[in-house]
Amino acid sequence: MPPKVIPIFASQTAPSSGCGAKGGSGKSGCGSSAAPSDMSPEVWAKVKDHPCYSEQAHHHFARMHIAVAPACNIQCNYCNRKYDCANESRPGVVSEKLTPEMAAKKVLAVAAEIPQLSVVGIAGPGDALANPEKTFHTFRLIQAQAPDIKLCLSTNGLALPDHVQAIADLNVDHVTITINMTDPEVGELIYPWIFYNHKRWIGRDAARILGERQMEGLEMLTAMGILVKVNSVMIPGVNDAHLAEVNRAVKSRGAFLHNIMPLISDPAHGTHYGLTGQRGPTPQELKALQDSCEGSMNLMRHCRQCRADAVGLLGEDRGAEFSSDKIAALEVAYDPAPRQAYREYVERERRDQETARDSELAALDWQAEAAAVLVAVTTKGGSRINQHFGHASEFQIYELSGAGAKFVGHRKVENYCQGGWGEEEVLEDVTAAIKDCAAVFVSRIGLCPKKDLASAGIEAVDGYAHEYIESSLIAWFRLRQEKTQPIAASAA
Amino acid sequence: MPYKIIVDECTNCAACEADCPNDAIQEKKGVFKVDPGLCSECVGYFDEPQCVALCPIPDCVVIDEKLPRYAA
């Protein structure tokens, strides 16, 4: 049984967290995921509670999307506007559209129920800025009724330059632009048409106009100090080789974070790509592209590609609890106190977790030659190992090296435990999903799955139940290092 | 007079409603309809009918063959 991690203050010889000379966890660890050592206090203040802009925040804070913007002004080959299923989780999908008034009431209802709520975003199901009256009216209502909630929007960028001033006036300080190309020759393979200046444009002209408007909007936003995240859909054989160039283009224009997401192309969704057999990238291909872009910019690894009406922490969707008929029957009042108390709790937790991590990092022999190791973690949030193996519907994947623990993605699986019993077939899928991991960290696990995992070369670790993720992983990695290199191991 | 919306195809996204220069498109009980008395096929406004140009669904907004074409 590994020792419990006891949070203590880092000694004077402890290396600084983040991006010190020692490397911390490198650029990536500093960027979207770690301590604010490479971030100005102003930027950190903007992202620290935003689950989509900070990997760190996504363990603690919840978001909700309100589906007030059904119209769109472009067509993308990965989108089918007719498809809707309550069990389907992906961008552009929504079960019911809301009026601005209903949306504002829904925000109050969710805020009253979920103190973790920090951000409300408009992400469609069409394009937020193809519905400017609805989008901005909704934001005004929320700002008047629930001023402590941050506002955020997502757009394809075509209409963006026309609305930058309105965005700034409403204090929307996070905007996401989906940019899949800068080269119209690539763009014409992704966008069959756009609607611009009262005209439908097709082919290369459409892609050229869209690309120019996206870059113009991005420059205008960053010039006003508004944080911009760029989403790119990775489409193998179409724009995968081109996305490094997109990365350079958006970085040079001041984008804060780049989120390269895998194409979703299930034929059942009826999208052009789905129906023509265009495949999405493998997790390995996606990670390789993210890794190659990471040297120059913060990369988002924790995106769950959520629905345009998702509610809750990333990776969970409580939208069904807040349907229109339920909301309509509610009396809701604005009370920011529970959220304020929760934010204060998270601040304390974060300090504690950083201290625990840093003390483990200090003890880690970062010079020892040790190959990086992938491990999986089951968590219900709060940056803790606090979920039963059988209840996990996703695993968070961390890369452990001499530089520490770095979040590199997540893998979705079906729950292993169903109706109280483990399902053999599901366990096989789970094992396959994390087969490149050396260990899986859980709060609890049954003897049978533990044995099965062991025979697949995956160690099930339950000795850090309910402890902080990062410090536990580093402590485990250190023990492993010491076992393999007893002499090189440093005395902490 | 002539455009109509095929109800079974329409996703109720309301894009056409906002961009119609004649305010000829309205939602009633969750169904979007073109008022044939107001529709001018965008003649005199734009080169192409806006509702057709921006509708995300192919063949959702079509000419109503039962009615005569608009004459300016």
Interface residues (C-beta under 8 A of the other chain):
Chain A: P70 A71 C72 N73 Q75 R81 K82 K97 G126 A130 N131 E133 F195 H198 K199 R200
Chain B: E9 T11 N12 C13 A14 A15 A18 D19 Y45 F46 D47 E48 Q50 A53 L54 P56 I57
